[in-house]
Amino acid sequence: MRAATMVLAALAALGAQSATGQASAPAAPAGSTSAATTRQGASPQANAGVVALGATLAAQGAPGVAPCSSCHGAQGEGQAAAGFPRLAGQPAPYLERQLQAYAEGYRTNPVMQPIAKAMTPEQRTAAASHYAAIVPAADAASAKPAAAPALGRTLATIGAKDRNLQACANCHGPEGIGEWATYPALAGQHATYLKNALSEWKDGSRRTDPSEQMPRIARLLTGPEVDAVVAYYASLAPATGSTDTTSAAAPKPQTIVSGPSNRAPAASTQGTGSEQGAPLSGGTQGVGGPGNPTGPQSGAAVVPSGAAPASEPTPR
């Protein structure tokens, strides 16, 4: 009863906000403190209420917000042919940051931007929590091609040393299961979406990585390499799903300087990537960063809410 009451209260508040046109000002993308981060000490009933509100948004939408399921499917499975990504099981912090990026112009899409802008921060939190709580199921689309090119697996697991191209697994985990709170799982993600995402990194329409590792990687990959690595990840079964249905911050790893160094290599020489400024680490293969002798610090420090770090890209 308590959880149901909280859902009704949340829906009432949502309707009031929609009627008045008032919503909380969005926080800065990098190092910000969102509504989700306040739930770390929330009761299970409170978190259940947030997830339930997200389920309502996904199925029914809200004033100015189309139902997520109309494109992403009833269970967050996405649509392979249309390039709509699978959302089920992705970490809540990652999903929430993408909605925030769409709302603030760090990521562009004619469909998602108006929806994200119309959502309140609380709605973004709820939708992200809902999809993170769903265990993804394999489908016929994600099981093809049956045998991905060997080149795709090599790029994903080893990279290309001759170009300082680090392995995808460094940040996205073994077999694309995802790693840390804001690195998405790639396993079982639809090939069309993955290819489009790499294109967005390459042309600059997606600007959510202050470390500039993903844009650099996308520019280094050739057309056949993109096809190969996308086919590899699309051929894998979806990751079993994130247990992180809140946006509690992940443990902060040691920041590593990206790029080659004149010093003797340590046990771990890869770069530390970031998604909208959150300091996150990858694995132990490959070398990240732009390849200059010193390399940038590719994990932005946490900053107070409402402030952006120096590395945060300026909206264009």
C-alpha positions, 0 to 999 in steps of 0.5 A, a space after each residue: 500500500 505504501 508503494 502504491 501511495 507513493 506512485 500515486 503521489 508521484 503521478 499527481 506531482 507529475 501532472 501538477 508540473 505539466 499543468 504549470 509548465 514548471 520543472 527543476 532546472 537541469 543540472 550540469 552534465 558533468 559531475 552533477 548531482 541529480 535526483 537519482 543520486 539522492 536515492 542512495 539511502 532511500 527505502 526499498 519502497 521509495 525506489 520501487 515507487 520510482 521504478 513504478 513511475 518509470 514503468 508508467 512513463 514507458 507505457 503511457 507517457 506524460 503530457 509532452 512525453 511520448 511513451 518510451 515503449 512506442 520506439 523502444 518496445 514493451 520490455 525495452 528490447 528496442 527495434 533492430 531495423 529502425 535502429 532504436 536501441 535496447 534499453 533493458 538492463 542498461 545502468 540507470 546512471 548511463 540512461 539518465 545521463 543520455 536523457 540529460 545530454 539530449 535535453 541539453 544538446 550534448 547529444 542530438 536526435 530529432 526524436 529524442 531531444 524534444 522528449 528529453 527536454 519535456 521530461 523533468 529530472 525526476 521523470 528522467 530518473 524514473 525512466 532510467 530506473 525502470 529500464 535498468 530493472 528489466 532483465 533483457 531477453 535475447 531475440 532473433 535479431 540480436 542473435 544475428 549474424 551467427 558468426 561475427 567477423 574475427 576482425 570484430 572480436 580482435 578490435 573488441 578484445 585487443 584493439 589495434 596497437 599500431 594506431 594506439 586504438 584501445 580495445 572496446 573491452 577496456 571500458 565496455 567490459 568482457 564480451 560487452 557486458 558493460 562496466 561501471 555505472 556509465 559505460 553501457 553494455 554493448 552485448 546484444 545491442 542492435 547493429 544499426 544503433 551501434 553503427 549510428 552511435 559510432 557515426 555520431 561520435 565521429 561527426 561530433 553530434 554526440 559530445 558526452 565524452 570530455 576525454 575525447 576517447 570515443 570520438 578519437 576511436 570512431 575516427 580511427 576505425 575504418 568502414 570495414 572495421 566499424 562493420 566488423 566490431 558492430 557485427 561482433 557485439 550484435 552477435 552476442 547474447 544481451 548482458 543479463 542486466 544491470 543491478 544498478 537501478 539507482 544512480 549511486 556513484 560508482 567507486 572512483 578508480 585511480 585516474 590514469 594519464 592516457 597516451 604513450 609515455 616515455 616511462 616504463 609501462 606499468 601493469 595498467 597503461 590504458 586510458 581512463 574514459 568518461 561519460 559526461 565527466 564521470 571518472 571511470 576506468 577501463 580494463 588492461 589492454 590497449 592505450 587510450 587518449 589522443 597519443 601525445 607524449 603527456 596525454 590528457 587526464 581523461 577522467 574529469 573530477 567531480 564538481 559541485 552541482 550546477 558547475 561544469 568541469 573545464 573539460 566539459 564541451 561547450 554546447 554548439 
